[in-house]
Amino acid sequence: MFEAAELSHKVSKAEFDAVTPELRAEMVRLQQDLRTADFPVIVLFAGVDGAGKSESVNLINEWMDPRWLVTRAYDKPSDEERERPEFWRYWRDLPPDGRIGLFLSAWYSQPLLDRVHGRIGKAKLDARLQRIVQFERTLVDDGAVILKFWMHLDKKAQKARLKKLEKNPDHHWKITDTDWKHYKLYDTFIATVERMITQTSAGRFQWKIVEGVDDRYRALTVLTTIRDRVREELDRRADEATALKTNGKRRSCAAAQAGNGLHTPESILGSLDLTQSARRKTYSAEIGKLRARLHAAFRRGLAQGVSSVLVFEGWDAAGKGGAIRRVTSALDARGVTVIPVAAPTDEELAHHYLWRFWRHVSRAGRFTIYDRSWYGRVLVERVENLIPPDAWRRAYREINEFEAELTGHGTNLVKFWLHIDKDEQERRFLARQATPFKSWKLTDEDWRNRGKWDDYEAAVNEMVERTSTAAAPWTLIEANDKRFARLKIIRTVCESLEEKLK
C-alpha cells in the first residue's frame, strides 16, 4: 500500500521556487471563490510521527488567509469532552459553508492508537472505523468535501527524521519519548494503518498517501491536491447551476407534492385511544409522587453521570409546553437546559442540520429537553418541500446514527409524540384565541398547518416507523386529556432513567 510513498521523491529548491508564486496565488483565489460557496472543505492530516503533518497545516495557514480557516489539533479528551459522546468535539469544530477546516490528530487517532497499544481488538477497531465512515458519509452527503492525507515515512526515514529534529535546537522540543515509543511499534502501527485505510477509503473520501521525506515534495503534493479537488467541486457546482438556469428546471407544485412521498396508508397514530383520561383527583394524588420519584432519579443520574435527553414532538397545541414545565418543576434548574427549536439561524444554515443539536449535547448527569427537535427534517421540511426528497429520505438513517451515538455513550434518550385529534386542536386554538395571556401562542401558521393535517400525519407515521429503535423508541402520548398525558410522560421519564441507573 505504501510502496509509492517510499520512493524518496524530491523537488529541488529551484523547481519549488519556480512554481510556488503562481500556486500561492491560485490558493488565495481558491479561498476567495470558496467563501461564497454553499459547502465546507474538511482536510484531515494523519500519519507517522515526523512526517510533516503540522508543517503542512502551518504552510496552509501561511499561504492562505487564516481568518477563513478553521484549524484544530486534538489531544486526549478533556474531562468536559469525555462526558459527551466521542464525536461531539468534532461536530462542534466543523467549519461552516465557505471555509476550510484543517484537522490534526482527529477522529482516526484514538482508535488507531488503541489498537496499536493492544487496548482493543480487531473487531472493536472495525466497529469504530465503521462509525467514522458513517460520520464522514453524513457530512459528504450534505455536500462537504473531505480530503484525507496520510503523511508517510518508511521506518528508516522516520528514524532519520526523528534524530534530525532531536538534534536541531529549534525543533528538538517536537520530539518526545512518546515519539520513540511509537517508533518501536512501527511495524504494528503500519499494519493497523493498512487495515484502517482499506476500510475507510470510499469513493468520495479516499485517503491520499503523501511521502514526507522531502519537505518541498510534500508541500506541493498537499497543496495541489487541495487546489485541484476544491476547484473541481466549485466548477461542478457552477456547471450545475448554469444547467439549471438554462434548462429552466423547476419542480411544479404537483411534482413537489409527489416528491415528499406523503401517501402512507397505514396509521400508527390512528390506533391510539384518545378517550383515555385522568380524573382531577387521581391526577392530584399521582403527580406529586411522580415528581418526587423523578427528582430522586435526577439526583442519582447526576451522581452517576447519566445524562438525559427528552424530545417533545407533537401537534400544535398538543400540550408540549405544559408537559415540559411539569417535568422541569421536578428537577434542579441548574442541571437542566430547555431548547425551543425554531427556524435555523444563518449560522446554523451554514452547517449540517445536525450541527446545532450536537453542540447542545450536555455534560454528564444533565437534562436537555427539546421543544421540537431534529425531527423537523422529516416533518416540516419534508411536508413543506423545503429540502429535496433525497435529503429527508437519508435523514432517517442520519438521525438513527446520531441517536445511536447518544445512547451508545449511555445517554437516556426519551422521545415523545403528543397526539390529539383535529377537533381537539380546534377547540384549543379557539380557547387560546380567547385568552389574553395565551393568544400570543396562536399564529396564522398554526391555522394554515391544519390544512395539511393528513400530510403531517403521514409524515409522522413514517417517522415513528423508521426511527423507533430498541435503544431510542418513540413513546406515543394520547394527549386529548392533558392530565393523562402529563402523568404518562413523567412516568415514562422515570422508568427510562431508572432503568439506566445502576
C-alpha positions in Angstrom: 0.0 0.0 0.0 2.8 2.4 0.9 5.3 1.5 -1.8 4.7 4.6 -3.9 5.3 6.8 -0.9 8.7 5.2 -0.2 10.5 6.2 -3.4 12.4 9.2 -1.9 10.6 11.7 -4.2 12.3 15.1 -4.2 11.7 18.5 -5.6 14.7 20.9 -5.9 14.7 24.3 -4.5 14.8 25.8 -8.0 11.8 23.7 -9.1 9.9 24.7 -6.0 10.6 28.4 -6.3 9.6 28.3 -9.9 6.0 27.1 -9.3 5.2 28.5 -5.8 4.3 32.1 -6.8 1.5 31.0 -9.1 0.4 28.2 -6.9 0.2 30.5 -3.9 -1.9 32.9 -6.0 -4.1 30.1 -7.0 -4.6 29.0 -3.4 -5.7 32.6 -2.4 -8.1 32.8 -5.4 -9.5 29.4 -4.5 -10.1 30.5 -0.9 -11.9 33.7 -2.0 -14.1 31.8 -4.5 -14.9 29.2 -1.8 -16.1 31.9 0.6 -19.4 32.3 -1.4 -19.9 28.6 -1.9 -22.5 26.5 -0.1 -20.2 23.7 1.1 -17.3 23.4 3.5 -14.0 21.7 3.0 -12.6 19.4 5.6 -8.9 18.5 5.4 -7.7 15.8 7.7 -4.0 15.1 8.4 -2.8 11.9 9.9 0.4 9.9 9.6 3.6 8.7 11.3 5.4 10.9 13.7 7.8 13.3 12.0 6.2 13.0 8.5 5.1 16.7 8.3 1.5 16.9 9.5 1.9 20.1 11.5 4.3 21.6 8.9 1.6 21.1 6.2 -1.0 22.8 8.4 1.3 25.7 9.2 2.1 26.2 5.5 -1.5 26.3 4.5 -2.1 28.9 7.2 0.8 30.9 5.9 -0.2 30.8 2.3 -3.9 31.3 2.8 -5.9 33.8 4.9 -6.2 32.3 8.4 -9.3 34.3 9.1 -11.2 32.0 6.8 -9.6 28.8 8.0 -10.6 26.6 11.0 -7.6 24.9 12.4 -8.0 22.3 15.1 -5.5 19.9 16.7 -6.7 17.3 19.3 -5.1 15.7 22.3 -6.6 13.2 24.7 -10.2 14.2 25.5 -10.6 16.6 28.4 -13.0 15.9 31.3 -15.6 18.0 29.5 -15.2 16.1 26.3 -15.2 12.6 28.0 -18.6 13.5 29.5 -20.0 13.7 26.0 -20.2 11.3 23.0 -16.9 10.8 21.2 -17.8 12.8 18.1 -19.2 15.8 20.0 -15.9 17.7 19.8 -15.5 17.1 16.1 -19.1 18.2 15.3 -18.5 21.2 17.4 -15.5 22.3 15.4 -16.8 21.7 11.9 -16.3 24.6 9.5 -19.3 26.4 8.1 -20.0 26.6 4.4 -17.4 28.6 2.5 -14.5 27.7 4.8 -11.7 25.2 5.0 -11.2 23.2 8.2 -7.8 21.7 9.0 -7.8 18.8 11.4 -4.8 17.2 13.2 -5.0 14.0 15.3 -8.7 13.9 14.8 -11.2 11.1 14.7 -8.8 8.4 13.5 -6.1 9.0 16.1 -7.6 7.3 19.2 -8.9 4.1 17.5 -5.6 3.7 15.7 -3.5 4.1 18.9 -5.9 2.0 21.0 -5.4 -0.9 18.6 -1.6 -0.5 18.2 -1.2 -0.5 22.0 -3.4 -3.5 22.4 -6.3 -1.8 24.2 -8.8 -3.0 21.7 -9.0 -6.0 19.3 -9.6 -6.0 15.6 -13.4 -6.3 15.9 -13.6 -3.3 18.1 -11.3 -1.3 15.8 -13.5 -2.3 12.8 -16.7 -1.2 14.7 -15.1 2.2 15.5 -14.0 2.7 11.9 -17.5 1.9 10.7 -18.8 4.8 13.0 -16.2 7.1 11.4 -17.4 6.1 7.9 -20.9 6.9 9.0 -19.8 10.3 10.3 -17.9 11.2 7.1 -20.7 9.9 4.9 -23.2 12.1 6.7 -21.0 15.2 6.0 -20.3 14.3 2.4 -24.0 13.5 1.6 -24.8 17.0 2.8 -22.2 18.5 0.4 -19.0 18.7 2.3 -15.7 18.0 0.5 -13.4 15.8 2.6 -9.7 15.3 1.9 -7.7 12.9 4.0 -3.9 12.9 3.9 -1.8 10.1 5.3 1.7 11.6 5.8 4.1 8.7 5.4 7.7 7.8 6.1 9.2 4.3 6.0 10.9 3.0 9.1 14.4 4.0 8.2 13.3 7.5 7.1 11.3 8.0 10.3 14.3 7.2 12.5 16.5 9.6 10.5 13.8 12.3 10.7 13.4 11.9 14.5 17.1 12.1 15.1 17.5 15.1 12.8 14.7 17.0 14.7 16.1 16.0 18.0 19.5 17.5 17.2 18.1 20.7 15.9 17.9 23.3 18.7 14.9 25.0 17.1 12.9 21.8 16.7 14.1 19.4 19.4 11.1 20.2 21.6 8.9 18.5 19.0 10.4 15.0 19.7 9.2 13.3 22.9 9.6 9.9 24.5 6.2 9.1 23.1 7.6 9.5 19.5 10.3 7.0 20.2 7.9 4.6 21.8 5.7 4.8 18.7 8.8 4.2 16.5 9.4 0.9 18.3 5.9 -0.1 17.4 6.3 1.0 13.7 5.6 -2.4 12.1 2.4 -3.0 14.2 1.4 0.6 13.5 1.7 0.3 9.8 -0.2 -3.0 9.7 -3.0 -1.3 11.6 -2.9 1.7 9.3 -3.3 -0.5 6.2 -6.4 -2.0 7.8 -7.7 1.5 8.6 -7.1 2.9 5.2 -8.6 -0.1 3.4 -11.9 0.2 5.4 -12.2 4.0 5.3 -11.3 4.8 1.7 -14.7 5.2 0.0 -15.2 6.9 -3.4 -15.9 10.4 -2.1 -13.4 10.5 0.8 -10.4 8.4 -0.2 -7.0 8.7 1.6 -4.2 10.4 -0.2 -0.9 8.9 0.8 1.9 11.5 0.8 5.6 10.8 1.1 7.1 13.0 3.8 10.8 12.7 3.3 11.3 15.8 1.2 9.6 18.9 2.6 9.1 20.6 -0.8 7.7 17.5 -2.5 5.3 17.0 0.4 4.2 20.6 0.3 3.5 20.6 -3.4 1.6 17.3 -3.2 -0.7 18.5 -0.4 -1.3 22.0 -1.8 -2.0 20.9 -5.4 -4.3 18.1 -4.2 -6.4 20.6 -2.2 -6.4 23.1 -5.1 -7.5 20.5 -7.7 -10.2 18.9 -5.6 -11.8 22.1 -4.4 -11.6 23.8 -7.8 -13.2 20.7 -9.3 -16.1 20.9 -6.9 -16.5 24.7 -7.4 -16.6 24.2 -11.2 -19.0 21.2 -11.0 -21.5 23.2 -8.9 -21.2 26.2 -11.2 -22.0 24.0 -14.2 -25.0 22.5 -12.4 -26.3 26.0 -11.6 -25.9 27.1 -15.2 -27.6 24.0 -16.5 -30.5 24.5 -14.0 -30.9 28.1 -15.1 -30.6 27.3 -18.8 -32.9 24.4 -18.9 -35.4 26.1 -16.5 -35.7 23.1 -14.3 -38.3 24.0 -11.7 -40.4 21.5 -9.9 -44.1 22.2 -10.2 -46.2 22.1 -7.0 -47.6 18.8 -8.1 -44.2 17.3 -8.6 -43.0 18.7 -5.3 -46.0 17.1 -3.5 -45.3 13.8 -5.2 -41.7 14.2 -4.2 -42.5 14.3 -0.5 -43.9 10.8 -0.7 -46.9 11.5 1.6 -49.0 8.5 0.6 -48.6 6.2 3.6 -51.9 4.3 4.1 -51.0 2.7 7.5 -51.7 4.9 10.5 -49.8 4.2 13.7 -51.4 7.3 15.2 -54.9 6.1 14.3 -54.5 3.1 16.6 -54.2 5.3 19.7 -57.1 5.5 22.2 -57.6 9.3 22.6 -60.5 8.8 25.0 -58.1 7.9 27.9 -58.2 10.4 30.7 -57.2 11.0 34.3 -59.7 12.4 36.9 -58.6 15.5 38.6 -58.5 13.7 42.0 -56.3 10.9 40.5 -54.0 13.4 38.9 -53.5 15.4 42.1 -52.7 12.3 44.0 -50.2 10.9 41.5 -48.4 14.0 40.1 -46.7 14.8 43.4 -45.5 11.2 43.8 -44.2 11.1 40.3 -42.4 14.4 40.7 -40.7 13.2 43.8 -39.7 10.0 42.0 -38.3 11.9 39.1 -36.3 14.2 41.3 -34.8 11.3 43.1 -33.8 9.7 39.8 -32.4 13.0 38.6 -30.2 13.2 41.6 -28.9 9.7 41.1 -28.3 10.4 37.5 -26.3 13.5 38.3 -24.2 11.5 40.8 -23.6 8.6 38.3 -23.1 10.9 35.3 -26.1 9.6 33.4 -27.4 12.3 31.0 -31.0 12.5 29.8 -32.2 13.9 26.5 -36.0 14.4 26.2 -37.5 15.1 22.8 -41.0 16.6 22.6 -42.8 16.5 19.2 -46.5 16.8 18.6 -49.3 18.7 17.0 -49.6 22.4 17.6 -51.5 22.9 20.9 -50.9 19.3 21.9 -49.5 20.4 25.2 -45.8 20.1 24.8 -45.0 23.3 26.7 -47.2 22.4 29.6 -45.7 18.9 29.8 -42.2 20.3 29.7 -43.0 22.6 32.6 -44.3 19.7 34.7 -41.1 17.8 34.0 -38.7 20.7 34.8 -40.6 21.5 38.0 -39.4 18.2 39.4 -35.7 18.9 38.6 -33.0 21.3 39.7 -32.9 24.1 37.2 -29.1 24.2 37.5 -28.9 20.9 35.7 -31.5 21.4 33.1 -31.4 23.1 29.6 -34.6 23.6 27.7 -34.1 24.2 24.0 -37.0 25.5 21.9 -36.3 24.7 18.2 -37.4 27.3 15.7 -36.3 28.0 12.1 -32.5 27.8 11.8 -30.3 30.9 12.0 -27.8 31.9 9.3 -25.0 30.3 11.3 -26.9 27.0 11.6 -27.9 27.0 7.9 -24.2 27.2 7.1 -23.6 23.8 8.8 -25.1 20.3 8.6 -28.6 20.4 10.1 -27.5 18.1 13.0 -24.7 20.5 14.0 -27.0 22.7 16.0 -28.2 19.7 18.0 -24.7 18.2 18.5 -23.4 21.4 20.0 -26.2 21.3 22.7 -25.2 17.8 23.9 -24.8 18.3 27.6 -22.2 17.1 30.1 -22.7 14.0 32.2 -25.7 14.0 34.5 -27.6 16.9 33.0 -31.0 17.0 31.4 -31.5 18.5 27.9 -35.1 19.0 26.8 -36.1 19.8 23.2 -39.3 21.5 22.4 -39.3 20.2 18.8 -36.0 18.8 17.5 -34.0 17.3 14.7 -37.2 15.5 13.6 -38.2 18.7 11.8 -36.0 17.4 9.0 -38.6 14.6 8.2 -41.7 16.6 9.3 -42.0 20.3 8.4 -39.0 20.3 6.0 -40.5 17.3 4.2 -44.1 18.4 4.2 -43.4 22.0 3.1 -40.9 20.8 0.4 -38.1 22.9 2.0 -35.5 20.3 1.1 -35.1 17.8 -1.8 -36.6 14.3 -1.4 -33.2 12.7 -1.2 -32.3 14.9 1.8 -35.3 13.9 4.0 -35.0 10.2 2.9 -31.4 9.9 4.1 -32.3 11.8 7.2 -33.9 8.7 8.8 -30.5 6.9 8.7 -28.6 10.0 9.8 -31.0 10.5 12.8 -30.7 6.9 13.8 -26.9 7.1 13.7 -27.0 10.4 15.7 -29.2 8.8 18.4 -27.0 5.7 18.4 -24.1 7.9 19.3 -26.1 9.4 22.2 -27.4 6.1 23.6 -24.1 4.3 22.9 -22.5 6.9 25.3 -25.0 6.0 27.9 -27.4 8.9 27.4 -31.0 8.3 28.5 -32.9 9.3 25.3 -36.7 9.6 25.6 -38.8 10.7 22.6 -42.5 11.7 22.8 -45.1 12.4 20.2 -48.1 14.1 21.7 -51.1 13.2 19.7 -54.5 14.9 19.7 -57.3 14.7 17.2 -58.2 17.5 14.8 -61.4 18.6 16.7 -59.5 18.9 20.0 -56.8 21.0 18.3 -59.5 23.4 17.0 -61.0 23.7 20.5 -57.6 24.5 21.9 -56.9 27.1 19.2 -60.2 28.9 19.9 -59.5 28.8 23.6 -56.1 30.3 23.1 -57.6 33.0 20.9 -60.0 34.0 23.7 -57.4 34.0 26.4 -55.3 37.2 26.5 -52.2 35.6 28.1 -52.2 32.7 25.7 -53.3 34.4 22.5 -49.6 35.0 21.5 -49.1 31.3 21.1 -51.6 31.2 18.2 -50.3 32.3 14.7 -51.6 32.3 11.2 -49.1 29.5 10.5 -50.9 27.3 13.1 -54.2 27.7 11.2 -52.5 27.1 7.9 -50.9 23.9 9.1 -54.3 22.4 9.9 -55.0 22.3 6.1 -52.0 19.9 5.8 -53.1 17.7 8.7 -53.2 14.5 6.6 -49.8 15.2 5.1 -48.3 15.7 8.5 -49.9 12.6 9.9 -48.5 10.5 7.1 -45.0 12.0 7.8 -45.3 11.3 11.5 -46.4 7.7 10.9 -43.3 7.1 8.7 -41.1 8.9 11.2 -42.2 6.7 14.0 -41.9 3.6 11.9 -38.4 4.3 10.7 -36.8 5.9 13.8 -38.3 3.9 16.7 -35.3 1.7 17.6 -34.7 -0.6 20.5 -32.3 1.9 22.0 -34.4 5.0 21.2 -38.1 4.1 20.9 -40.9 6.6 20.5 -43.5 6.9 23.2 -46.8 8.0 21.7 -48.8 10.1 24.1 -52.6 10.1 24.0 -52.9 13.9 24.7 -56.6 14.8 24.3 -56.7 14.8 28.1 -53.8 16.9 29.4 -53.7 15.4 32.8 -53.5 11.8 31.4 -50.7 12.9 29.1 -48.6 14.6 31.8 -48.8 11.6 34.1 -47.8 9.3 31.3 -44.9 11.5 30.3 -43.4 11.9 33.7 -43.9 8.2 34.5 -42.1 7.3 31.2 -39.2 9.5 32.0 -38.9 8.0 35.5 -39.0 4.4 34.2 -36.5 5.1 31.4 -33.9 6.9 33.7 -34.3 4.4 36.5 -33.5 1.6 34.0 -30.3 3.3 33.1 -29.1 3.9 36.6 -27.0 1.3 38.5 
